[in-house]
């Protein structure tokens, strides 16, 4: 069992390294606008560190068009199968 858990944890850590090696400034948040994920490139682009913003309301951090009423998630989640 410990070997399986070690493999799962190693795969998760490797996936994190792969995501952080991408060039895009990716962020993710939940329906309540709490920032869940903030990639290294997003840190460089915004000047915020992930420790500063994860768990905070993205509207309070970024405000305006980036995370305001015009944000894609404001209208709710898309219906399954729609684009």
The first five atom37 places (N, CA, C, CB, O) and aatype in JSON, in Angstrom:
{
  "aatype": [20, 20, 20, 20, 20, 20, 20, 20, 20, 20, 20, 20, 20, 20, 20, 20, 20, 20, 20, 20, 20, 20, 20, 20, 20, 20, 20, 20, 20, 20, 20, 20, 20, 20, 20, 20, 20, 20, 20, 20, 20, 20, 20, 20, 20, 20, 20, 20, 20, 20, 20, 20, 20, 20, 20, 20, 20, 20, 20, 20, 20, 20, 20, 20, 20, 20, 20, 20, 20, 20, 20, 20, 20, 20, 20, 20, 20, 20, 20, 20, 20, 20, 20],
  "atom_mask": [
    [1, 1, 1, 1, 1],
    [1, 1, 1, 1, 1],
    [1, 1, 1, 1, 1],
    [1, 1, 1, 1, 1],
    [1, 1, 1, 1, 1],
    [1, 1, 1, 1, 1],
    [1, 1, 1, 1, 1],
    [1, 1, 1, 1, 1],
    [1, 1, 1, 1, 1],
    [1, 1, 1, 1, 1],
    [1, 1, 1, 1, 1],
    [1, 1, 1, 1, 1],
    [1, 1, 1, 1, 1],
    [1, 1, 1, 1, 1],
    [1, 1, 1, 1, 1],
    [1, 1, 1, 1, 1],
    [1, 1, 1, 1, 1],
    [1, 1, 1, 1, 1],
    [1, 1, 1, 1, 1],
    [1, 1, 1, 1, 1],
    [1, 1, 1, 1, 1],
    [1, 1, 1, 1, 1],
    [1, 1, 1, 1, 1],
    [1, 1, 1, 1, 1],
    [1, 1, 1, 1, 1],
    [1, 1, 1, 1, 1],
    [1, 1, 1, 1, 1],
    [1, 1, 1, 1, 1],
    [1, 1, 1, 1, 1],
    [1, 1, 1, 1, 1],
    [1, 1, 1, 1, 1],
    [1, 1, 1, 1, 1],
    [1, 1, 1, 1, 1],
    [1, 1, 1, 1, 1],
    [1, 1, 1, 1, 1],
    [1, 1, 1, 1, 1],
    [1, 1, 1, 1, 1],
    [1, 1, 1, 1, 1],
    [1, 1, 1, 1, 1],
    [1, 1, 1, 1, 1],
    [1, 1, 1, 1, 1],
    [1, 1, 1, 1, 1],
    [1, 1, 1, 1, 1],
    [1, 1, 1, 1, 1],
    [1, 1, 1, 1, 1],
    [1, 1, 1, 1, 1],
    [1, 1, 1, 1, 1],
    [1, 1, 1, 1, 1],
    [1, 1, 1, 1, 1],
    [1, 1, 1, 1, 1],
    [1, 1, 1, 1, 1],
    [1, 1, 1, 1, 1],
    [1, 1, 1, 1, 1],
    [1, 1, 1, 1, 1],
    [1, 1, 1, 1, 1],
    [1, 1, 1, 1, 1],
    [1, 1, 1, 1, 1],
    [1, 1, 1, 1, 1],
    [1, 1, 1, 1, 1],
    [1, 1, 1, 1, 1],
    [1, 1, 1, 1, 1],
    [1, 1, 1, 1, 1],
    [1, 1, 1, 1, 1],
    [1, 1, 1, 1, 1],
    [1, 1, 1, 1, 1],
    [1, 1, 1, 1, 1],
    [1, 1, 1, 1, 1],
    [1, 1, 1, 1, 1],
    [1, 1, 1, 1, 1],
    [1, 1, 1, 1, 1],
    [1, 1, 1, 1, 1],
    [1, 1, 1, 1, 1],
    [1, 1, 1, 1, 1],
    [1, 1, 1, 1, 1],
    [1, 1, 1, 1, 1],
    [1, 1, 1, 1, 1],
    [1, 1, 1, 1, 1],
    [1, 1, 1, 1, 1],
    [1, 1, 1, 1, 1],
    [1, 1, 1, 1, 1],
    [1, 1, 1, 1, 1],
    [1, 1, 1, 1, 1],
    [1, 1, 1, 1, 1]
  ],
  "atom_positions": [
    [[0.82, -1.19, 0.0], [0.0, 0.0, 0.0], [0.86, 1.25, 0.0], [-0.93, 0.0, 1.2], [0.55, 2.2, -0.72]],
    [[1.92, 1.29, 0.76], [2.79, 2.47, 0.82], [3.44, 2.73, -0.53], [3.87, 2.28, 1.89], [3.61, 3.89, -0.92]],
    [[3.8, 1.68, -1.26], [4.41, 1.84, -2.57], [3.42, 2.5, -3.53], [4.89, 0.48, -3.12], [3.8, 3.38, -4.31]],
    [[2.16, 2.07, -3.49], [1.13, 2.66, -4.34], [0.96, 4.15, -4.01], [-0.21, 1.91, -4.18], [0.92, 4.98, -4.92]],
    [[0.86, 4.47, -2.75], [0.71, 5.86, -2.33], [1.91, 6.69, -2.77], [0.52, 5.95, -0.8], [1.76, 7.83, -3.23]],
    [[3.11, 6.14, -2.63], [4.31, 6.84, -3.08], [4.26, 7.13, -4.57], [5.57, 6.02, -2.75], [4.65, 8.22, -5.0]],
    [[3.78, 6.18, -5.36], [3.67, 6.37, -6.82], [2.64, 7.46, -7.15], [3.29, 5.05, -7.51], [2.87, 8.29, -8.03]],
    [[1.52, 7.44, -6.45], [0.48, 8.44, -6.7], [1.01, 9.84, -6.35], [-0.8, 8.13, -5.87], [0.82, 10.78, -7.12]],
    [[1.65, 9.97, -5.21], [2.19, 11.26, -4.8], [3.29, 11.74, -5.74], [2.73, 11.17, -3.38], [3.37, 12.93, -6.03]],
    [[4.13, 10.82, -6.22], [5.18, 11.19, -7.17], [4.56, 11.66, -8.48], [6.13, 10.0, -7.41], [5.04, 12.62, -9.08]],
    [[3.51, 10.98, -8.94], [2.84, 11.38, -10.18], [2.21, 12.76, -10.03], [1.77, 10.35, -10.58], [2.26, 13.58, -10.95]],
    [[1.6, 13.03, -8.87], [1.0, 14.34, -8.61], [2.06, 15.43, -8.62], [0.24, 14.34, -7.26], [1.85, 16.49, -9.21]],
    [[3.19, 15.19, -7.98], [4.28, 16.17, -7.95], [4.82, 16.41, -9.35], [5.41, 15.7, -7.01], [5.12, 17.54, -9.72]],
    [[4.94, 15.34, -10.14], [5.43, 15.47, -11.51], [4.46, 16.27, -12.36], [5.65, 14.08, -12.14], [4.89, 17.1, -13.17]],
    [[3.18, 16.05, -12.19], [2.18, 16.82, -12.93], [2.29, 18.3, -12.58], [0.76, 16.3, -12.63], [2.17, 19.16, -13.45]],
    [[2.51, 18.6, -11.31], [2.69, 20.0, -10.9], [3.89, 20.63, -11.56], [2.83, 20.09, -9.39], [3.84, 21.79, -11.97]],
    [[4.99, 19.88, -11.67], [6.18, 20.41, -12.34], [5.92, 20.64, -13.82], [7.37, 19.44, -12.16], [6.4, 21.62, -14.4]],
    [[5.17, 19.75, -14.44], [4.83, 19.91, -15.86], [3.97, 21.15, -16.06], [4.1, 18.66, -16.4], [4.24, 21.96, -16.95]],
    [[2.94, 21.32, -15.22], [2.07, 22.51, -15.34], [2.89, 23.78, -15.16], [0.93, 22.46, -14.29], [2.68, 24.75, -15.88]],
    [[3.81, 23.79, -14.21], [4.59, 25.0, -13.96], [5.62, 25.27, -15.04], [5.28, 24.89, -12.63], [6.17, 26.37, -15.09]],
    [[5.9, 24.31, -15.9], [6.86, 24.55, -16.97], [6.19, 25.14, -18.21], [7.57, 23.25, -17.34], [6.88, 25.55, -19.14]],
    [[4.87, 25.2, -18.23], [4.15, 25.79, -19.35], [4.38, 27.3, -19.37], [2.64, 25.47, -19.27], [4.74, 27.89, -18.35]],
    [[4.17, 27.92, -20.5], [4.41, 29.35, -20.63], [3.18, 30.2, -20.3], [4.87, 29.66, -22.04], [3.3, 31.41, -20.13]],
    [[2.01, 29.59, -20.2], [0.78, 30.35, -19.96], [0.62, 30.72, -18.49], [-0.43, 29.55, -20.44], [1.03, 29.97, -17.6]],
    [[0.01, 31.87, -18.25], [-0.28, 32.32, -16.89], [-1.65, 31.84, -16.47], [-0.2, 33.86, -16.79], [-2.61, 32.61, -16.47]],
    [[-1.76, 30.59, -16.12], [-3.04, 29.96, -15.82], [-3.45, 30.21, -14.37], [-2.97, 28.46, -16.09], [-2.65, 30.1, -13.44]],
    [[-4.72, 30.56, -14.2], [-5.32, 30.65, -12.88], [-6.62, 29.85, -12.92], [-5.58, 32.15, -12.45], [-7.2, 29.65, -13.99]],
    [[-7.07, 29.4, -11.77], [-8.35, 28.69, -11.68], [-9.04, 29.13, -10.4], [-8.15, 27.14, -11.71], [-8.4, 29.4, -9.38]],
    [[-10.35, 29.2, -10.48], [-11.13, 29.58, -9.3], [-12.43, 28.8, -9.28], [-11.41, 31.11, -9.27], [-12.82, 28.21, -10.29]],
    [[-13.1, 28.79, -8.13], [-14.37, 28.09, -8.01], [-15.52, 29.05, -8.31], [-14.52, 27.48, -6.59], [-15.29, 30.2, -8.68]],
    [[-16.76, 28.57, -8.16], [-17.92, 29.39, -8.48], [-18.08, 30.59, -7.54], [-19.17, 28.54, -8.43], [-18.77, 31.55, -7.88]],
    [[-17.46, 30.53, -6.38], [-17.5, 31.65, -5.45], [-16.34, 32.63, -5.69], [-17.48, 31.15, -4.01], [-16.1, 33.53, -4.88]],
    [[-15.63, 32.44, -6.79], [-14.51, 33.28, -7.23], [-13.26, 33.13, -6.37], [-14.93, 34.72, -7.25], [-12.36, 33.95, -6.48]],
    [[-13.18, 32.12, -5.51], [-11.97, 31.89, -4.72], [-10.91, 31.27, -5.62], [-12.26, 30.96, -3.5], [-11.16, 30.28, -6.31]],
    [[-9.73, 31.86, -5.61], [-8.64, 31.38, -6.45], [-8.13, 30.06, -5.88], [-7.48, 32.42, -6.55], [-7.76, 29.98, -4.71]],
    [[-8.12, 29.03, -6.72], [-7.69, 27.69, -6.32], [-6.3, 27.36, -6.82], [-8.67, 26.66, -6.81], [-5.56, 26.61, -6.19]],
    [[-5.95, 27.91, -7.96], [-4.68, 27.58, -8.61], [-4.11, 28.82, -9.27], [-4.86, 26.44, -9.66], [-4.83, 29.58, -9.91]],
    [[-2.83, 29.02, -9.1], [-2.16, 30.21, -9.63], [-0.77, 29.79, -10.06], [-2.11, 31.37, -8.57], [0.11, 29.6, -9.23]],
    [[-0.58, 29.65, -11.37], [0.66, 29.13, -11.91], [1.81, 30.12, -11.82], [0.46, 28.73, -13.33], [1.6, 31.33, -11.68]],
    [[2.99, 29.62, -11.91], [4.21, 30.43, -11.8], [4.23, 31.58, -12.8], [5.44, 29.55, -12.02], [4.61, 32.7, -12.44]],
    [[3.81, 31.34, -14.03], [3.79, 32.41, -15.03], [2.77, 33.48, -14.66], [3.49, 31.84, -16.43], [2.97, 34.66, -14.95]],
    [[1.67, 33.08, -14.04], [0.69, 34.06, -13.55], [1.32, 34.94, -12.48], [-0.57, 33.35, -13.0], [1.01, 36.13, -12.39]],
    [[2.18, 34.35, -11.67], [2.91, 35.15, -10.67], [3.76, 36.22, -11.35], [3.79, 34.25, -9.79], [3.76, 37.38, -10.95]],
    [[4.47, 35.81, -12.38], [5.35, 36.75, -13.09], [4.53, 37.85, -13.77], [6.2, 36.0, -14.13], [4.91, 39.02, -13.72]],
    [[3.43, 37.48, -14.39], [2.62, 38.45, -15.13], [1.89, 39.44, -14.22], [1.61, 37.71, -15.98], [1.72, 40.61, -14.59]],
    [[1.46, 38.98, -13.05], [0.65, 39.83, -12.18], [1.44, 40.5, -11.06], [-0.46, 39.02, -11.58], [1.02, 41.53, -10.53]],
    [[2.59, 39.92, -10.71], [3.35, 40.44, -9.59], [2.91, 39.88, -8.24], [3.25, 41.93, -9.56], [3.52, 40.19, -7.22]],
    [[1.86, 39.06, -8.23], [1.41, 38.4, -7.0], [2.02, 37.01, -6.91], [-0.13, 38.33, -6.95], [2.27, 36.38, -7.94]],
    [[2.27, 36.52, -5.71], [2.68, 35.14, -5.54], [1.44, 34.29, -5.27], [3.72, 34.99, -4.39], [0.41, 34.8, -4.83]],
    [[1.54, 33.0, -5.54], [0.39, 32.14, -5.28], [0.03, 32.13, -3.81], [0.67, 30.71, -5.76], [-1.15, 32.01, -3.46]],
    [[1.02, 32.25, -2.93], [0.72, 32.3, -1.5], [-0.11, 33.53, -1.13], [2.01, 32.29, -0.7], [-0.86, 33.5, -0.16]],
    [[0.04, 34.6, -1.89], [-0.71, 35.82, -1.62], [-2.17, 35.72, -2.07], [-0.05, 37.0, -2.31], [-3.04, 36.35, -1.47]],
    [[-2.45, 34.95, -3.13], [-3.79, 35.0, -3.73], [-4.63, 33.74, -3.6], [-3.65, 35.32, -5.14], [-5.85, 33.84, -3.64]],
    [[-4.02, 32.57, -3.44], [-4.82, 31.35, -3.36], [-5.75, 31.44, -2.15], [-3.91, 30.09, -3.27], [-5.32, 31.74, -1.03]],
    [[-7.02, 31.17, -2.4], [-8.04, 31.24, -1.36], [-8.78, 32.56, -1.31], [-7.42, 30.98, -0.05], [-9.8, 32.67, -0.63]],
    [[-8.27, 33.58, -2.02], [-8.91, 34.89, -2.02], [-9.9, 35.01, -3.17], [-7.87, 36.0, -2.12], [-9.81, 34.28, -4.16]],
    [[-10.84, 35.93, -3.04], [-11.81, 36.24, -4.09], [-11.06, 36.93, -5.23], [-12.98, 37.14, -3.54], [-10.42, 37.96, -5.01]],
    [[-11.13, 36.38, -6.43], [-10.37, 36.94, -7.55], [-10.82, 38.36, -7.87], [-10.52, 36.07, -8.78], [-10.01, 39.16, -8.35]],
    [[-12.08, 38.7, -7.62], [-12.54, 40.06, -7.87], [-11.87, 41.05, -6.92], [-14.07, 40.15, -7.72], [-11.55, 42.17, -7.32]],
    [[-11.65, 40.64, -5.69], [-10.98, 41.52, -4.74], [-9.49, 41.66, -5.07], [-11.15, 40.99, -3.31], [-8.9, 42.71, -4.82]],
    [[-8.9, 40.62, -5.63], [-7.48, 40.67, -5.99], [-7.28, 41.45, -7.28], [-6.9, 39.25, -6.13], [-6.45, 42.35, -7.34]],
    [[-8.05, 41.1, -8.32], [-7.83, 41.66, -9.65], [-8.86, 42.72, -10.05], [-7.84, 40.56, -10.67], [-8.53, 43.65, -10.78]],
    [[-10.09, 42.58, -9.56], [-11.15, 43.54, -9.88], [-11.41, 43.66, -11.37], [-10.8, 44.88, -9.32], [-10.89, 42.88, -12.17]],
    [[-12.2, 44.63, -11.75], [-12.43, 45.0, -13.13], [-12.81, 43.87, -14.07], [-11.24, 45.64, -13.65], [-13.45, 42.9, -13.67]],
    [[-12.42, 44.02, -15.31], [-12.81, 43.11, -16.38], [-12.27, 41.69, -16.19], [-12.35, 43.65, -17.71], [-12.92, 40.72, -16.56]],
    [[-11.08, 41.57, -15.61], [-10.46, 40.25, -15.47], [-11.3, 39.33, -14.6], [-9.06, 40.38, -14.89], [-11.4, 38.13, -14.87]],
    [[-11.88, 39.86, -13.56], [-12.65, 39.02, -12.64], [-13.85, 39.8, -12.11], [-11.76, 38.53, -11.46], [-14.05, 39.9, -10.9]],
    [[-14.62, 40.34, -13.01], [-15.82, 41.07, -12.62], [-17.04, 40.46, -13.26], [-15.7, 42.54, -13.01], [-17.02, 39.28, -13.6]],
    [[-18.1, 41.22, -13.43], [-19.33, 40.69, -14.02], [-19.14, 40.16, -15.43], [-20.38, 41.76, -14.03], [-19.93, 39.32, -15.88]],
    [[-18.13, 40.63, -16.15], [-17.91, 40.17, -17.52], [-17.11, 38.87, -17.59], [-17.2, 41.24, -18.32], [-16.92, 38.32, -18.68]],
    [[-16.63, 38.37, -16.46], [-15.85, 37.13, -16.46], [-16.72, 35.99, -16.96], [-15.29, 36.82, -15.04], [-17.93, 35.97, -16.71]],
    [[-16.12, 35.04, -17.64], [-16.88, 33.94, -18.24], [-17.71, 33.17, -17.24], [-15.94, 33.0, -18.94], [-18.8, 32.71, -17.59]],
    [[-17.25, 33.0, -16.02], [-17.97, 32.19, -15.05], [-19.16, 32.92, -14.44], [-17.04, 31.75, -13.96], [-19.96, 32.29, -13.74]],
    [[-19.31, 34.2, -14.67], [-20.36, 34.98, -14.02], [-21.75, 34.49, -14.37], [-20.23, 36.44, -14.39], [-22.67, 34.59, -13.56]],
    [[-21.91, 33.97, -15.57], [-23.23, 33.49, -16.0], [-23.5, 32.06, -15.55], [-23.34, 33.58, -17.51], [-24.55, 31.52, -15.87]],
    [[-22.61, 31.46, -14.83], [-22.79, 30.08, -14.38], [-22.01, 29.11, -15.25], [-24.27, 29.72, -14.39], [-21.35, 29.5, -16.22]],
    [[-22.11, 27.86, -14.9], [-21.39, 26.83, -15.64], [-22.13, 26.5, -16.93], [-21.23, 25.55, -14.78], [-23.35, 26.54, -16.97]],
    [[-21.39, 26.19, -18.0], [-22.04, 25.83, -19.26], [-22.77, 24.5, -19.12], [-21.02, 25.75, -20.39], [-22.4, 23.66, -18.31]],
    [[-23.79, 24.32, -19.91], [-24.52, 23.06, -19.92], [-23.62, 21.97, -20.49], [-25.84, 23.19, -20.75], [-22.8, 22.24, -21.36]],
    [[-23.76, 20.73, -20.0], [-22.95, 19.64, -20.54], [-23.09, 19.54, -22.06], [-23.33, 18.31, -19.89], [-24.2, 19.59, -22.59]],
    [[-21.98, 19.39, -22.74], [-21.98, 19.25, -24.2], [-21.99, 20.57, -24.95], [-23.16, 18.44, -24.62], [-21.86, 20.57, -26.18]],
    [[-22.15, 21.69, -24.26], [-22.16, 22.99, -24.96], [-20.76, 23.56, -24.98], [-23.15, 23.99, -24.29], [-19.9, 23.15, -24.2]],
    [[-20.53, 24.51, -25.88], [-19.21, 25.16, -25.99], [-19.38, 26.61, -26.09], [-18.43, 24.65, -27.18], [-18.39, 27.34, -26.18]]
  ]
}
